[in-house]
């Protein structure tokens, strides 16, 4: 059976291209993604300074990568919802609100991890 996206290395190349297109679309169309990506870049030197070891550095930056991942999924939900219909519908609103809540929880996770690292460094 022939798969539509191919197989082997060709599939990996197509998947990488789809990922590149997705990141470019998020960067172009989603202000929240750009803001969170900017904060992630700004956090890098602070994470390096705060971290006691590489594992803590990975955690400090990993929570920011989690925010970007959740934001990409939230943006995908919003785009698909708008593609289906621009009319106001309770289920569309619920889907968008849940995506937003997921981003908020990811940001809360960032705050908890970073507060813990700051506390550990200076307490």
Secondary structure as UniProt FT lines:
FT   TURN            4..5
FT   HELIX           8..29
FT   HELIX           31..50
FT   HELIX           54..84
FT   HELIX           90..122
//
